[in-house]
Each structure stands twice: as C-alpha cells, then as structure tokens.
C-alpha cells in the first residue's frame, strides 16, 4: 500500500518567481534552454514579474524567489543548480 500511495500521491508544486529585468541582465542564450527544461517540469510553477522591488539585489546577481524565500547566486548557471537542488529536496519530502 505504501508503494501505491507514493506513486499516486500528489506532489507539492514549487512556486518560483523571477524579475524580468534580472533575467534580462543575467540569463544567457547558452543556458536559457536549460532553464526552459527545468521550468517546464510538472512540479514547477513559475511567474515573471516586471519588477519585484529588490533593485539592489537585482543589479548585483541573478535571483529567484522560491516559495517566498529569496535565493541568489553568483551567476545564472549557479542559480539553476540551486533551484534544481531545492526542487530535488522537495520531491524527496
């Protein structure tokens, strides 16, 4: 019974919010397809906002807000690694 409940249990979706200006500033052509693949997974919901009023952080580094928590990184590749890590931890729970 446990096995079936794991297979059919509803997985909690992760909400990821981005700032369009931040994406324009830090997302590159080289990694945009990696982001697209990640964000199109069933357990991921995302939204882009024109501004999130985090201008100081927005100028410095790429970031996302994951389930209300601010996540920043040195570059967009590192941010994607961090988002994948958060996502995989959410699946295990």
C-alpha angles and dihedrals in degrees: 000000000000091000092054093047090053091050095048102032115120110252117225112244120231116226114215121184124195135189111232092216091052091050091049090050100047112016112096132203089244095061102030092092090052089053091047092053091047096046094048094064116118095243094052125086118182139177134188119218124197088229136356097190093246094117098151093053091039092060094048107047146348114277145169134193110233116194088334096313120118112233120186133176141184093252140357093265091056091047090055090050090052092048091050090050092052090047094051091049089052091053092053093054 
